[in-house]
Amino acid sequence: MQWLRFAVVTLVATVLQAGLLANWNVKPDLLLIILIFFAVYGTTTEAIITSFVIGFAADIIGSAMGAQTISFGLLGTLLAYMNRVIAIKKMPYQSLAIFLTGISVGIAAHLLALLKDQPAISGIYAGIFWTSFYSAVVGPFLFLPCAWWMRIKTHRFSRP
C-alpha cells in the first residue's frame, strides 16, 4: 500500500464531500466508496487501518464526533474479513457491497449519535437509503481511476 497516495485520495474525497457535494440534494458518499475500494483491493490489515482513518475523515465533516469512526471502522473490518471468503471483484457485487455497507454504516452512525444525545433528524433513514443507492450506482465506476492512482492491478480487462 502506498500510504501517501491513500492520504491524497482520502483528503480529496473528504474535501469534495464537504465542499462540492454538500450543496447537492442527491449525493453519493465518496468516503463510503473509497472504504469499499480499500476493503476489496487491500490486505486485511490495510483495510482495517484505512477503515478507521476514513471513518475519522467522515467524523471531521459530520455532526457527531466518534460515531462515523466506530461505524466505518467496524463495518470496514467486517467487510475486509468477508472479502477473504466472498470475492467482491465484479461491478454488481461491488454495488451491492456499497449499498449494504452504506445502509449499515448510516444506521449504526445514527444510533451511536443518538447515544451522544444528538437531536433526531426527520427523514434520516430515507437519506441513508438514497445516499447508499447513489453511492452504489457511482461507486464501481470510480474504482478503476482509484486503482490506477493507487497502482493496484484490478485485472478487470484481461486477455484470454
N, C-alpha and C positions, 0 to 999 in steps of 0.2 A: 504494500500500500504506500502510495506517495502522499504523505500527510500534509505537505504544503498545498498540493493540488486539492486535497479534501477540504482544507481550510478555506481555500478560494471558492470552491463550489458551495460550501455552506454559507459563507459570507454573502456571496452573490444571491443565493436563494433567499436568505434572510432579508436582505435589502429589498429585493424585488417583492417579497411577500408583504413587507411592512410598508413599502412605498408605492410602487406602481400598482400592485394588485389590490391594495387596501381600498381604492376608490371604486372598484368594480362590484356590481351587485352579485354576479356569479363568478366565483374564482376557484381555481384549483389550489391545493395546498402543496406548494413546491417542497417544503420541508418533509412532508409525508412521502412525496415521490422519491426524494433522494434517500430517505430512510429505507424504503423498499429496495432501491437500487443497491445500496451497500449491504443490505441483508442478503440479497440474492447473489451478488458478484464478489463479495468479500469473504474472508475466512470467518469462522465463528467468533474468534476473539476480536477481529477488526469490526465485525458487525455489532458486537456488544458495545465497544468503545464509541463507535460512530452513532449508535442509537442514543446513548446518553448525551453526547455532545449536540446532536441535532435537537433533542428534547430541550436542552438548555437554551439553544438558539430560539426555539419556539417560545420558551418562557420569557425570554427577553422582550419579545414583541407582543406577548399575550397579557392577560389581565392578572392572573394569579400565579405567583412565583412558586415553582415546585411541581405543580400538577402536570404540566406537559413533560417535564424531565422524567418524572416517575412513569407516566403512561407510555411515552415514546420508548424509554429505556426498557421497560418490562416487555412490551409487545414487540419491540425490535429484537430483543433477546429470544423471545419465543419464536419469532419468525426465522431467526438465524438457525436455531436448533431444528425447526421444522424443515428448513431448506436442505438439511442433511438427508432427510427421508424422502421428501417430495421435491422434485426438480421444478423450479419456477422459471424456466428459461423461455417459454413461448409467450407471446404477447397476450393472449386471452387469460392465461394463468397469472401473468403479471397484473393485468387489470383487475382480476378477481382479488388478488392479494392486496392491491392498493385499496380497493373498495372496502373489503372486510376489515383490514387494519385501520383504515380511516374511521370507520364507524366505531370500532373498538377503542381506538385512541381518543376519539371525541367524547364518547360516553364515559370512559374512565377519567379523563381530564375534567369533565363537567362534575362528576361525582366527587372527585378529590377537591375541586374548587368549592363545592358545597360544604365540605367538611371544614374549610377555612372560613366559613361564614360569608362567602361571596354571594351577592344577590342573584337570585334565579332570573334567567333571561327567558322571555317568552319566545317560543318557536325555535329553541336551541336544537332540538332533535331534527327538525326539518333542515336547518342549516348544516348540521353534521352530515345528514344524508346527501344533500346536494353538493356540498364541498367534496365528499368522498366520491360521489358519482363523477363530477367533473375532473377530479384528480385521476380517477380510473380511466377516463377517456383520453386525457392528455398524457398521462404518465409514461406508458410504454414507448411513446414516440420521443420522449426526452431521454430515454435510456441510452440510445445509440450515441448522441452527441456527448452525453456524460461519460460513457465508456471510452469514447475517443479521447476526451480530455484527461481521464484518469489512466489512459493507456492500458485498458483492460480488453482482452480479446473476448468477444461475446460469441463468436462462431455462428452468428446468425445467417451469414451469407457464405456458405462453404461450397466448394466444388465437389461434385460426385466422384 
